[in-house]
Each structure stands twice: as structure tokens, then as C-alpha cells.
Amino acid sequence: MAVVDLRLKRFIDRAIEYYNRYRAPESVARLVSIDGDKVIVRFEGSFCRTCGINDWVEDFKFILEDLGAEAELLEVIEPDDFFSDEEWRVGVFRLRRVPEKPREPEPQF
């Protein structure tokens, strides 16, 4: 079992808290795993389909950056059956730099 960097875990928890504050219930993020610099987050919800479902995942990258990280969205994993009733996406992110202390992001309206 991999040892998780506690600073990275706290940073991701903060980003998820911030993401969920402004995007739930349409999209709710949940940490799946951390493996080195790779972070996997699951997004569930009704989403706003006119916005583009994958945009909800990409928004998490922008929150990571707003908090001071250097982040990259590597992949978006979707349900096998596009027409199914499953309302989830999984984002695979790489974090190259995580600040010692997250910045306070600007309020989102």
C-alpha cells in the first residue's frame, strides 16, 4: 500500500470541499485515490448537460490551480454506455506542485 503525502491529501480535501460548496448538488466530487502525483476523483450528480458534462470535471483542475497547485487533467473516464442513466465521471489529475498552504480562492457566484 502506498504512503500518501498528508499535505497532498489535505490539499485535495480542501479542493473537494471548495468544489462541492459551489457545485453540489449538480456535481459532487469524492476522492477515490492518490498515487504519487496522480489523484483520482469521482464526480456524481445530475450535471448541467448544456454546459458539457466533462466541463464539471475540468472545473476541478481550475480549483486546484486557484488554490495554488500546478495541475493537469490527464483523463476523463465515462460510463461505458453513453445513453445509460448513470450520472458520473472520473477525473484523473496530475499535480506537479502543491503549495505548503492553499491560497484562499476568490468567491464564486
C-alpha angles and dihedrals in degrees: 000000000000121000109240120221102241092209090055091046092051090047092052091046089053092049092049091048090052093044093051093046092064104027107039133136092022089053128008121189124213128181112243101176149331120217113175107301093344119098124188119201128181119215121200132175146087091289122197101267094196088061092056116259095237089055087071089060094044089053088068090061089055091051090051088053093045088056090053106266129128102232139175129194104224101178145352114215115205134188112279092239109055091196096051123112091244109124106196144102131187121217122204111202134182118211113202098176131019120188121236088238122021116240118240106253123223113268112264121222 
